[in-house]
Amino acid sequence: MIAFPGRRRHAQANRGLSGRPRTISIRLAVSALVLTVILLTAAASSLLWWRTAEGISRELASTINEQIVAAVRKEVSAIVDEARAAHTAIRTLFLQNVLETREADKREFVFLSQLQSQGTISWVAFGWPDGSYFAAHKLGDRHLEMMEISLSDHAGQRRVDEYEVIPGDIQFENRRFEPTDFHVGEQEWFKSGLASEDPQWFKVLDHPIGQRPSIAFAGPIDVYQERQGVLAIIIEYTRLAHFLAQLEVGRTGTAFIFDGTGELVAAPDKDADELHPARSQKQVLLPVAREALARAGEKGRKEAWRSRLSVANAAYEVALTPLPFPGWSLATVIPEAEFLGPVETTLRRLIVGLALGALLAALSSAVLARSVIAAPLTRVVGEIRHVETFALDQVRRHPSRLAEIASLSGAIAEMAQGLSAFRKFIPADLVRSLLRQGVEAKPGGAVQELTVMFIDIAGFTGLSERMGDRVVPLLSEYLNLLTEQIVAHGGTIDKFIGDAIMAFWGAPTAQQDHALRCCQAALACRRAIEQSGLADDRGQPLQIRIGINSGRMLVGNIGSELRLNYTVIGDAVNVASRLEGANKSFGTQILIGERTHRLARNGIVAREVDSIAVYGREEGFAAYELVGLAGEVDAERQRGSWISRYEQGLAKYRNRDFSGAIIDFKAVLGDRDHDRPSELMLDRCEQLQRGTDEGWRPIAALKSK
């Protein structure tokens, strides 16, 4: 019977043969540390006391928050209801012909009465389809103003009538005219309201008097099925800021209102009104509220969210609550010190006393733990570090008197042997690079500018059908050749898809010249295939097609928690794939995108083949055929002859000079037999010359992926 070395070593350990250190249970070693638990019991009691006090404080903060939320929700609901009620009331007057939109005196009276009766409304505005505008505007609690902008009477001027609010009435003060560039036709509430059937809420910034952040409830006014204009009830954010200042959020807490985009709607300011803008940015707790919004994310805007945040060495109880207005959230911030300050002082004194008592026990247990447990574990951790960096050949076994640690060391060594067998199935270099950069194995990524390349074999579908399983050796040799070239030029191989290879440059290691490296790799791949002598089952040399594109794309770990793939995704990646397929249409081998050509143009020789619109896209972009590297003799000579002549013909074609383009494309074919792009362009020009060019676009649309 064959005895395996691993089994023999385990048998010797079990028999306790001489020469091997005797092992003891880790339980015995840890028992020496139990003595320190006695000294820590008092600390545990203090911690329990602290937790209880902390729980009570949070309950108190929760109660305050619930009261604040109820008050704010009630106020926001009142604002929404008042705006709807005012809009309905005025709209009814128009519909019942009690009031006509052009009756200035009655209109002023109705608008002013709404401002007086509805305390939260800042504006009542009306816009006519011809661009005329009329509005009543509240100026704090003591003054009102009526304004009118007419396109026929005092064009370019804004008429303003000011009124003083006196008990039970209003009193006219003065009238003035001033220049204005306000056009109601440019306002979203007016444009959308004119085109809709029902009133809606809008976010408003621009007013005739300048920028005032507001919300507006605006909708159309129809009389006898004829659209008269758009009526808007507008509430400035300053009204909300004034209301928030009246709330008591603890002694030093604050409440904020944010909209669905995370923009601040209101912060407490007792002096804020239509005359005095809110001083929101002076709120010291505003950064804490913004931090809470960022952490809560989208979920925090849809449902109630609470958390404890630490900002600038201070702790806060923060709550986010949706409000009865689309997208709005209330954020309450209460400093934790309001409730836990006295508790923390008492606890600090207690901890100092306990620390002195536990110090001696800690020192003695540390010496024992270091010699018996820490030192062996440190050596084992060193081997885990080798596994972490995939340096599997450096992993060693370490004997220990603790049976568990000795077993752990053996398990790590065996794990390293098992992982070594799978190196060919995973990109080990990529794994090492990601580990060096601290990239965690979880879904996530970042948008970066990279260059991506797709390669496949021309006619591989038919080849694989004819050869069957005999295609595997050919495919393996082909993939080996291209893999060597891609890795040699600093590329990261993303995946193999049958005969196709996807690779990218610029990540995970940053490369400033990623576009040029990719082009160099493409030319090297083509040269390697040509020199290899690889042929198909009919004896024809293998032909490859390559598509390259640069741009901003998402790179990172894409997938699920169970399985990840370090890859790139995005529109720029799709374009590279389409360029690879476009080679078939143009009879080329390597096509690169505009951004790649721009980044690498000083290091390569290329010609613009055509402007193409890939499958699924309307807009076109320039596609270039990669000819060679700058400085190569053949490439430089070609650049001065047929490439320039082709691009000259392409320019004439785009200018509809089809006769001139035909001459240039024929000249290229005289220098290069069977130049497929020239043949295609020549045929296209001749067809356009014979027929009509109506609907012609200088963009070639690819009909398939």
QUIFENDA-V870470 format. One record per residue. N is the residue number from 1. RES is the residue in three letters. SS is DSSP state (H for helix, E for strand, L for the rest). PHI is phi as a letter, one per 20 degrees, with the letter a starting at -180 (none if undefined). D_LAST is the distance of its C-alpha to the last C-alpha in whole Angstrom. Layout:
# QUIFENDA-V870470
n: (N/N)
res: (RES/RES)
ss: (SS/SS)
phi: (PHI/PHI)
d_last: (D_LAST/D_LAST)
This chain:
# QUIFENDA-V870470
n: (1/2/3/4/5/6/7/8/9/10/11/12/13/14/15/16/17/18/19/20/21/22/23/24/25/26/27/28/29/30/31/32/33/34/35/36/37/38/39/40/41/42/43/44/45/46/47/48/49/50/51/52/53/54/55/56/57/58/59/60/61/62/63/64/65/66/67/68/69/70/71/72/73/74/75/76/77/78/79/80/81/82/83/84/85/86/87/88/89/90/91/92/93/94/95/96/97/98/99/100/101/102/103/104/105/106/107/108/109/110/111/112/113/114/115/116/117/118/119/120/121/122/123/124/125/126/127/128/129/130/131/132/133/134/135/136/137/138/139/140/141/142/143/144/145/146/147/148/149/150/151/152/153/154/155/156/157/158/159/160/161/162/163/164/165/166/167/168/169/170/171/172/173/174/175/176/177/178/179/180/181/182/183/184/185/186/187/188/189/190/191/192/193/194/195/196/197/198/199/200/201/202/203/204/205/206/207/208/209/210/211/212/213/214/215/216/217/218/219/220/221/222/223/224/225/226/227/228/229/230/231/232/233/234/235/236/237/238/239/240/241/242/243/244/245/246/247/248/249/250/251/252/253/254/255/256/257/258/259/260/261/262/263/264/265/266/267/268/269/270/271/272/273/274/275/276/277/278/279/280/281/282/283/284/285/286/287/288/289/290/291/292/293/294/295/296/297/298/299/300/301/302/303/304/305/306/307/308/309/310/311/312/313/314/315/316/317/318/319/320/321/322/323/324/325/326/327/328/329/330/331/332/333/334/335/336/337/338/339/340/341/342/343/344/345/346/347/348/349/350/351/352/353/354/355/356/357/358/359/360/361/362/363/364/365/366/367/368/369/370/371/372/373/374/375/376/377/378/379/380/381/382/383/384/385/386/387/388/389/390/391/392/393/394/395/396/397/398/399/400/401/402/403/404/405/406/407/408/409/410/411/412/413/414/415/416/417/418/419/420/421/422/423/424/425/426/427/428/429/430/431/432/433/434/435/436/437/438/439/440/441/442/443/444/445/446/447/448/449/450/451/452/453/454/455/456/457/458/459/460/461/462/463/464/465/466/467/468/469/470/471/472/473/474/475/476/477/478/479/480/481/482/483/484/485/486/487/488/489/490/491/492/493/494/495/496/497/498/499/500/501/502/503/504/505/506/507/508/509/510/511/512/513/514/515/516/517/518/519/520/521/522/523/524/525/526/527/528/529/530/531/532/533/534/535/536/537/538/539/540/541/542/543/544/545/546/547/548/549/550/551/552/553/554/555/556/557/558/559/560/561/562/563/564/565/566/567/568/569/570/571/572/573/574/575/576/577/578/579/580/581/582/583/584/585/586/587/588/589/590/591/592/593/594/595/596/597/598/599/600/601/602/603/604/605/606/607/608/609/610/611/612/613/614/615/616/617/618/619/620/621/622/623/624/625/626/627/628/629/630/631/632/633/634/635/636/637/638/639/640/641/642/643/644/645/646/647/648/649/650/651/652/653/654/655/656/657/658/659/660/661/662/663/664/665/666/667/668/669/670/671/672/673/674/675/676/677/678/679/680/681/682/683/684/685/686/687/688/689/690/691/692/693/694/695/696/697/698/699/700/701/702/703/704/705)
res: (MET/ILE/ALA/PHE/PRO/GLY/ARG/ARG/ARG/HIS/ALA/GLN/ALA/ASN/ARG/GLY/LEU/SER/GLY/ARG/PRO/ARG/THR/ILE/SER/ILE/ARG/LEU/ALA/VAL/SER/ALA/LEU/VAL/LEU/THR/VAL/ILE/LEU/LEU/THR/ALA/ALA/ALA/SER/SER/LEU/LEU/TRP/TRP/ARG/THR/ALA/GLU/GLY/ILE/SER/ARG/GLU/LEU/ALA/SER/THR/ILE/ASN/GLU/GLN/ILE/VAL/ALA/ALA/VAL/ARG/LYS/GLU/VAL/SER/ALA/ILE/VAL/ASP/GLU/ALA/ARG/ALA/ALA/HIS/THR/ALA/ILE/ARG/THR/LEU/PHE/LEU/GLN/ASN/VAL/LEU/GLU/THR/ARG/GLU/ALA/ASP/LYS/ARG/GLU/PHE/VAL/PHE/LEU/SER/GLN/LEU/GLN/SER/GLN/GLY/THR/ILE/SER/TRP/VAL/ALA/PHE/GLY/TRP/PRO/ASP/GLY/SER/TYR/PHE/ALA/ALA/HIS/LYS/LEU/GLY/ASP/ARG/HIS/LEU/GLU/MET/MET/GLU/ILE/SER/LEU/SER/ASP/HIS/ALA/GLY/GLN/ARG/ARG/VAL/ASP/GLU/TYR/GLU/VAL/ILE/PRO/GLY/ASP/ILE/GLN/PHE/GLU/ASN/ARG/ARG/PHE/GLU/PRO/THR/ASP/PHE/HIS/VAL/GLY/GLU/GLN/GLU/TRP/PHE/LYS/SER/GLY/LEU/ALA/SER/GLU/ASP/PRO/GLN/TRP/PHE/LYS/VAL/LEU/ASP/HIS/PRO/ILE/GLY/GLN/ARG/PRO/SER/ILE/ALA/PHE/ALA/GLY/PRO/ILE/ASP/VAL/TYR/GLN/GLU/ARG/GLN/GLY/VAL/LEU/ALA/ILE/ILE/ILE/GLU/TYR/THR/ARG/LEU/ALA/HIS/PHE/LEU/ALA/GLN/LEU/GLU/VAL/GLY/ARG/THR/GLY/THR/ALA/PHE/ILE/PHE/ASP/GLY/THR/GLY/GLU/LEU/VAL/ALA/ALA/PRO/ASP/LYS/ASP/ALA/ASP/GLU/LEU/HIS/PRO/ALA/ARG/SER/GLN/LYS/GLN/VAL/LEU/LEU/PRO/VAL/ALA/ARG/GLU/ALA/LEU/ALA/ARG/ALA/GLY/GLU/LYS/GLY/ARG/LYS/GLU/ALA/TRP/ARG/SER/ARG/LEU/SER/VAL/ALA/ASN/ALA/ALA/TYR/GLU/VAL/ALA/LEU/THR/PRO/LEU/PRO/PHE/PRO/GLY/TRP/SER/LEU/ALA/THR/VAL/ILE/PRO/GLU/ALA/GLU/PHE/LEU/GLY/PRO/VAL/GLU/THR/THR/LEU/ARG/ARG/LEU/ILE/VAL/GLY/LEU/ALA/LEU/GLY/ALA/LEU/LEU/ALA/ALA/LEU/SER/SER/ALA/VAL/LEU/ALA/ARG/SER/VAL/ILE/ALA/ALA/PRO/LEU/THR/ARG/VAL/VAL/GLY/GLU/ILE/ARG/HIS/VAL/GLU/THR/PHE/ALA/LEU/ASP/GLN/VAL/ARG/ARG/HIS/PRO/SER/ARG/LEU/ALA/GLU/ILE/ALA/SER/LEU/SER/GLY/ALA/ILE/ALA/GLU/MET/ALA/GLN/GLY/LEU/SER/ALA/PHE/ARG/LYS/PHE/ILE/PRO/ALA/ASP/LEU/VAL/ARG/SER/LEU/LEU/ARG/GLN/GLY/VAL/GLU/ALA/LYS/PRO/GLY/GLY/ALA/VAL/GLN/GLU/LEU/THR/VAL/MET/PHE/ILE/ASP/ILE/ALA/GLY/PHE/THR/GLY/LEU/SER/GLU/ARG/MET/GLY/ASP/ARG/VAL/VAL/PRO/LEU/LEU/SER/GLU/TYR/LEU/ASN/LEU/LEU/THR/GLU/GLN/ILE/VAL/ALA/HIS/GLY/GLY/THR/ILE/ASP/LYS/PHE/ILE/GLY/ASP/ALA/ILE/MET/ALA/PHE/TRP/GLY/ALA/PRO/THR/ALA/GLN/GLN/ASP/HIS/ALA/LEU/ARG/CYS/CYS/GLN/ALA/ALA/LEU/ALA/CYS/ARG/ARG/ALA/ILE/GLU/GLN/SER/GLY/LEU/ALA/ASP/ASP/ARG/GLY/GLN/PRO/LEU/GLN/ILE/ARG/ILE/GLY/ILE/ASN/SER/GLY/ARG/MET/LEU/VAL/GLY/ASN/ILE/GLY/SER/GLU/LEU/ARG/LEU/ASN/TYR/THR/VAL/ILE/GLY/ASP/ALA/VAL/ASN/VAL/ALA/SER/ARG/LEU/GLU/GLY/ALA/ASN/LYS/SER/PHE/GLY/THR/GLN/ILE/LEU/ILE/GLY/GLU/ARG/THR/HIS/ARG/LEU/ALA/ARG/ASN/GLY/ILE/VAL/ALA/ARG/GLU/VAL/ASP/SER/ILE/ALA/VAL/TYR/GLY/ARG/GLU/GLU/GLY/PHE/ALA/ALA/TYR/GLU/LEU/VAL/GLY/LEU/ALA/GLY/GLU/VAL/ASP/ALA/GLU/ARG/GLN/ARG/GLY/SER/TRP/ILE/SER/ARG/TYR/GLU/GLN/GLY/LEU/ALA/LYS/TYR/ARG/ASN/ARG/ASP/PHE/SER/GLY/ALA/ILE/ILE/ASP/PHE/LYS/ALA/VAL/LEU/GLY/ASP/ARG/ASP/HIS/ASP/ARG/PRO/SER/GLU/LEU/MET/LEU/ASP/ARG/CYS/GLU/GLN/LEU/GLN/ARG/GLY/THR/ASP/GLU/GLY/TRP/ARG/PRO/ILE/ALA/ALA/LEU/LYS/SER/LYS)
ss: (L/L/L/L/H/H/H/H/H/H/H/H/H/H/H/L/L/L/L/L/L/L/L/E/L/H/H/H/H/H/H/H/H/H/H/H/H/H/H/H/H/H/H/H/H/H/H/H/H/H/H/H/H/H/H/H/H/H/H/H/H/H/H/H/H/H/H/H/H/H/H/H/H/H/H/H/H/H/H/H/H/H/H/H/H/H/H/H/H/H/H/H/H/H/H/L/L/L/L/L/L/L/L/H/H/H/H/H/H/H/H/H/H/H/H/H/H/L/L/L/L/L/E/E/E/E/E/E/L/L/L/L/E/E/E/E/E/E/E/L/L/L/E/E/E/E/E/E/E/L/L/L/L/L/L/L/E/E/E/E/E/E/E/E/E/E/L/L/E/E/E/E/E/E/E/E/E/E/E/L/L/L/L/H/H/H/L/H/H/H/H/H/H/H/H/L/L/L/L/E/E/E/E/E/E/E/E/L/L/E/E/E/E/E/E/E/E/E/E/E/E/E/E/L/L/E/E/E/E/E/E/E/E/E/E/E/H/H/H/H/H/H/H/H/H/L/L/L/L/L/L/L/L/E/E/E/E/E/L/L/L/L/L/E/E/E/E/L/L/L/L/L/L/L/L/L/L/L/L/H/H/H/L/L/L/H/H/H/H/H/H/H/H/H/H/H/L/L/H/H/H/H/L/L/E/E/E/E/E/E/E/L/L/E/E/E/E/E/E/E/E/E/L/L/L/L/L/L/E/E/E/E/E/E/E/L/H/H/H/H/H/H/H/H/H/H/H/H/H/H/H/H/H/H/H/H/H/H/H/H/H/H/H/H/H/H/H/H/H/H/H/H/H/H/H/H/H/H/H/H/H/H/H/H/H/H/H/H/L/L/L/H/H/H/L/L/L/L/L/L/L/E/H/H/H/H/H/H/H/H/H/H/H/H/H/H/H/H/H/H/L/L/H/H/H/L/L/H/H/H/H/H/H/H/H/H/L/L/L/L/L/L/L/E/E/E/E/E/E/E/E/E/E/E/E/E/E/L/L/H/H/H/H/H/H/H/H/H/H/H/H/H/H/H/H/H/H/H/H/H/H/H/H/H/H/H/H/H/L/L/L/E/E/E/E/E/E/L/L/E/E/E/E/E/E/L/L/L/L/L/L/L/L/H/H/H/H/H/H/H/H/H/H/H/H/H/H/H/H/H/H/H/L/L/E/L/L/L/L/L/E/L/L/E/E/E/E/E/E/E/E/E/E/E/E/E/E/E/E/L/L/L/L/E/E/E/E/E/E/L/H/H/H/H/H/H/H/H/H/H/H/H/H/H/H/H/L/L/L/E/E/E/L/H/H/H/H/H/H/H/L/L/L/E/E/E/E/E/E/E/E/E/E/L/L/L/L/L/L/L/E/E/E/E/E/E/E/E/E/L/L/L/H/H/H/H/H/H/H/H/H/H/H/H/H/H/H/H/H/H/H/H/H/H/L/L/L/H/H/H/H/H/H/H/H/H/H/H/H/H/H/L/L/L/L/H/H/H/H/H/H/H/H/H/H/H/H/H/H/H/L/L/L/L/L/L/L/L/L/E/E/L/L/L/L)
phi: (none/e/e/f/g/f/f/f/f/f/f/f/f/f/e/m/f/f/n/d/f/f/d/c/f/f/f/f/f/f/g/f/e/f/g/f/f/f/f/e/f/f/f/f/f/f/f/f/f/f/f/f/f/f/f/f/f/f/f/f/f/f/f/f/f/f/f/f/f/f/f/f/f/f/f/f/f/f/f/f/f/f/f/f/f/f/f/f/f/f/f/f/f/f/f/e/m/f/c/d/f/e/f/f/f/f/f/f/f/f/f/f/f/f/f/f/e/d/f/e/e/e/c/c/c/c/c/e/g/e/n/f/b/b/b/d/c/e/d/m/d/d/c/c/b/d/c/b/c/d/e/d/d/l/g/m/d/d/e/c/d/d/c/d/e/d/g/m/a/c/c/f/d/a/c/b/d/b/f/b/d/f/c/f/f/e/e/f/f/f/f/f/f/f/e/d/d/c/f/c/e/c/e/c/c/e/c/g/e/p/e/c/g/b/c/c/d/c/a/f/d/d/c/l/m/d/f/e/r/c/d/c/d/d/d/f/f/f/f/f/f/f/f/f/f/e/e/d/d/m/e/c/f/b/d/c/d/c/e/f/e/n/f/f/e/b/c/g/b/f/e/f/b/f/e/c/g/f/e/f/f/e/f/f/e/f/g/f/f/f/f/f/f/f/f/f/m/f/f/f/e/d/b/f/b/c/a/d/d/d/c/l/m/c/d/c/e/c/c/d/c/f/d/f/c/g/n/e/c/d/d/d/c/c/g/f/f/g/d/d/g/f/f/f/f/f/f/f/f/f/f/f/f/f/f/f/f/e/f/f/f/f/f/f/f/f/f/f/f/f/f/e/d/f/f/f/f/f/f/f/f/g/f/f/f/f/f/f/e/m/e/f/f/e/f/c/e/c/f/b/f/e/f/f/f/f/f/f/f/f/f/f/f/f/f/f/f/f/f/g/f/d/f/f/e/c/f/g/f/f/f/f/f/f/f/f/e/m/f/f/e/b/g/q/a/b/e/c/e/c/c/c/c/d/c/b/e/f/m/f/g/f/f/f/f/f/e/m/f/f/f/f/f/f/f/f/f/f/f/f/g/f/f/g/f/f/f/f/d/n/e/d/f/e/a/d/c/m/e/e/c/d/b/b/c/o/b/f/e/f/c/f/d/f/f/f/g/f/f/f/f/f/f/f/f/f/f/f/f/f/e/f/m/f/c/e/f/d/n/e/g/f/d/d/c/c/c/c/b/d/r/e/b/e/c/q/e/d/q/d/f/e/b/c/c/f/b/c/c/q/f/f/f/f/f/f/f/f/f/f/f/f/g/f/f/e/m/d/d/c/d/c/e/f/f/f/f/f/f/d/f/f/d/c/d/b/c/f/e/a/e/c/d/f/g/n/c/e/f/d/b/f/d/d/e/f/e/a/e/f/n/f/f/f/f/f/f/f/f/e/c/f/f/f/f/f/f/f/f/f/f/f/f/f/e/m/e/f/f/f/f/f/f/f/f/f/f/f/f/f/e/c/f/l/f/g/g/f/f/f/f/f/f/f/f/f/f/f/f/f/d/e/d/f/m/f/c/f/c/e/e/e/e/b/f)
d_last: (61/59/59/56/57/55/58/61/60/60/63/65/64/65/68/69/70/72/70/67/68/69/66/67/65/63/65/68/67/65/69/70/68/69/72/70/69/72/72/69/70/72/68/67/69/68/65/65/67/65/62/64/65/62/61/64/62/59/60/62/59/57/60/60/57/57/60/58/55/57/58/55/53/56/56/53/53/56/54/52/54/56/53/52/56/57/54/55/59/58/55/58/61/58/57/61/62/64/63/61/58/60/63/64/67/66/62/64/66/63/61/64/65/62/62/65/65/61/62/58/57/57/55/56/54/53/51/51/48/50/49/53/53/56/57/59/59/61/62/63/66/69/67/65/63/62/60/58/56/57/55/58/61/61/57/56/59/59/62/63/66/67/69/71/71/74/75/75/74/72/74/72/72/71/68/66/64/61/58/55/51/50/48/47/44/42/43/40/43/44/41/39/43/43/40/41/43/44/45/43/44/42/43/45/46/47/50/53/55/52/49/50/48/48/47/47/48/47/46/47/51/51/55/55/51/51/49/52/50/49/51/50/52/51/52/52/52/55/56/55/56/59/59/58/60/63/61/63/60/63/65/62/59/57/54/51/49/45/42/39/37/40/42/46/47/51/53/57/59/62/63/59/60/58/61/60/56/56/56/53/52/56/55/56/54/51/49/50/48/45/45/45/42/40/41/41/37/36/38/41/40/40/43/46/46/49/49/51/50/52/52/54/56/57/56/55/54/51/50/47/48/46/48/48/46/42/41/44/45/49/49/53/54/57/59/59/63/64/65/64/66/70/68/67/70/72/69/69/73/73/70/72/75/73/71/74/75/72/72/74/73/69/71/72/69/67/69/69/65/64/66/65/62/60/61/59/56/56/55/53/51/51/49/47/46/45/43/41/40/39/42/43/45/48/48/52/54/57/60/62/65/63/61/58/57/58/56/53/53/53/50/48/49/48/44/44/44/42/39/40/38/35/34/32/30/29/29/32/32/30/32/35/34/33/36/38/36/37/34/34/32/31/28/28/27/27/25/25/24/22/20/17/16/13/15/14/16/15/15/16/15/18/20/21/21/24/26/26/27/28/25/26/28/26/23/26/27/24/23/27/27/24/25/28/27/25/28/30/28/28/25/24/22/20/19/19/16/17/17/15/17/16/19/20/23/26/27/29/31/31/30/31/29/26/24/26/26/23/23/26/24/21/24/26/23/23/27/27/25/27/30/30/30/27/26/25/27/28/29/26/25/22/19/17/14/14/13/15/16/19/20/21/20/21/23/25/26/23/24/27/31/31/28/26/24/24/21/19/17/16/14/15/13/10/10/11/8/6/9/10/7/8/12/11/11/14/16/16/17/17/15/16/16/19/21/21/22/25/26/26/27/31/30/27/27/24/23/21/18/17/16/13/11/7/6/8/11/14/15/15/16/17/16/18/19/21/24/27/29/31/35/34/36/33/31/33/35/31/31/34/33/30/28/30/30/26/26/29/28/24/27/29/26/25/29/28/31/29/32/33/29/29/32/31/28/30/32/29/29/32/32/29/28/25/23/20/19/23/22/19/21/24/23/22/25/27/25/26/29/30/29/29/27/27/24/22/20/20/16/14/11/8/7/4/0)
